[in-house]
């Protein structure tokens, strides 16, 4: 019986499952969105919520707990410096799961896992009815003008200029 046992096994050994979720939570915190299967994403929510809660606490013990799981100092720094303050007023639900269809090879349901907080920058389709913003006129840069080659200047009187000056008279 599985009374009170939480978490999904996902048909993996314990060590494989822990390593997989450590890598997934590290990638999600680094890139703020990843693409994975729906069952993995639902379990990843628990790990991500736990890490962001540690980032919100911000003390040394929380940082050490995060390093035990994430093991990438730059990601832990981002978690405590950027993500913790960003979600400080939010009481949970730091991730968004967007189902995007089925994987081609085995028809597994796939989804996009994103961190909530800032609006996600997406490509905006330009409708044909709205005029596109005018592009600035590009003016060619003026070509670097070189001064015309000058004619040789007459020699100074103090220097040898002609043969007549050199010959004694």
Secondary structure, 3 states (H helix, E strand, C coil): CCCCCCCCCCCCCHHHHHHHHHHHHHHHHHHCEEEEEHHHHHHHHHHHHHHHHHHHHCCHHHHHHHHHHHCCHHHHHHHHHHHHHHCCCCCCCCEEEEEEEECCCCCCEEEEEEECCCCCCCCCCCCCCCCCCCCCCCCCCCCCCCCCCCCCCCCCCCCCCCHHHHCCC
